Amino acid sequence: MKTKKIIDLSVEELGVFISDTVSIAMEDSIEDFLALSSDNYLKSIKEARKDYKTGKVKSFLLQKYTEKNCRKTQRILC
């Protein structure tokens, strides 16, 4: 796909681009607001931070390796 410069866009294309961008940003903001207003979500963040501080979390690489192996041997190990 060839990339376009803003100067190459028609007024209509620019309008659609701006509208889509604003819509996505609004959806993200609403989702964030709803998540942050959830007591369960906030509680899970606190628990995750506590687990991280006490070392009860796996590293990302170890977790990814474990998940990959669990998918391969799902019935046996997981």
MODELLER restraints for C-alpha pairs under 7 A, 6 or more apart:
rsr = mdl.restraints
at = mdl.atoms
rsr.add(forms.Gaussian(group=physical.xy_distance, feature=features.Distance(at['CA:35:A'], at['CA:41:A']), mean=6.24, stdev=0.5))
rsr.add(forms.Gaussian(group=physical.xy_distance, feature=features.Distance(at['CA:36:A'], at['CA:42:A']), mean=6.43, stdev=0.5))
rsr.add(forms.Gaussian(group=physical.xy_distance, feature=features.Distance(at['CA:51:A'], at['CA:57:A']), mean=6.25, stdev=0.5))
rsr.add(forms.Gaussian(group=physical.xy_distance, feature=features.Distance(at['CA:70:A'], at['CA:77:A']), mean=6.47, stdev=0.5))
rsr.add(forms.Gaussian(group=physical.xy_distance, feature=features.Distance(at['CA:70:A'], at['CA:78:A']), mean=5.80, stdev=0.5))
